[in-house]
Amino acid sequence: MSRAARIERKTGETNILVSLDLDKQGLIDIHTGIGFFDHMLTLLAKHGRFGLMVKAQGDIDVDAHHTVEDVGLVLGEALDKALGQKKQIERFGHALVPMDESLTRVVIDLSGRPYLVFRGELMTPMLGNFETELTEDFFQAVAVTGRMNLHIENMYGRNTHHIIESMFKAFGRALRQAVTINKEIEGVNSTKGVI
């Protein structure tokens, strides 16, 4: 059974297409018009071992906000669709990832209940044409449509690029763990019977 999804979202501000394959790593093709964001999404897919294609056109002449947030919304929706009924998935995932002087912890529960806790001080406001405050907005969007409980905590770090990079890598690794099929799990990994 394929755990893949293709989702498109068109608004007056953005046109987003995301194709996600949870079980077929290799193809990573990211084009958002925001160089640093493309780099982060590529890292997420590589370290999560996902196939990921993102094509985004947005009003980046205004700023990157609509594009980044909408990519997060569509990526979360694709994840939720690809997981289907979530039978036999581990459900929980965690990762502790360094990037030079920075260290970030990410913990995920694919619980069906969206919630984000984000802790990180991003001192540099811009990296290329990416407003660094959009990092939290991206993860908020993914958490909502991906219906996950997501905790991201940068424990320490100095360089804003390194801090955000450690967040995306840790998110990818934690997500890989959470979506992994475990044949020892009967049905859905919840006493409720659904997640």
C-alpha positions, 0 to 999 in steps of 0.5 A: 500500500502506497503512503503517498499524497499529492495536494494542490492549493490555489489562493489569491496569494499563492499556488502550491503543489506538494507531492509527498512519499513517506516510503520512497526516498530519493526524489527531492525537488523544491522550488518556492522562490525563497532560497533559504526555505528551499534549503530547509525543506530539502534538509527536512526531506533528506533527513526524514528519508521522504520523497518530496516535491514542492512547487510554489508560486507566491506573492514574494514581492510582498514578503515570504509569509503567504508562501511559507505558511501555505507550503506548511499547510499543504505539506501537513495536509499531504502528510495526514492524507498519506498516513491514512488511518495511521495503522501500525505507525509508531506515532511518536518520534523524537530527535536531538540534532546538533548543527555546529554550536546549535542543538535542537530537540523535536518531539512529535505525537501524530495524535490527531490533535494539533498543537505547537510548542516552539522555543527558539530565539532567532536573533537574525531577522532575515536570511536571504529573502526569508524572514526568520520569524516565519520558521514558527509560522511554518511549523504551526501550519504543518502541525495544524493540517498534519494534526500533530502535537509538535514540540520544537526546542532550540536548547542553545545556539548562536548562529540563526542559520544553524539554529533553524537548520537544526530544527528542520533536520530534527523535525525530519528525523523525528517525523521519520520515526513517528511514521515508521510502520511497526508490525508488532503494533495491532491496528492503531497505536491508541487506546481510543482505536483512532488517531 
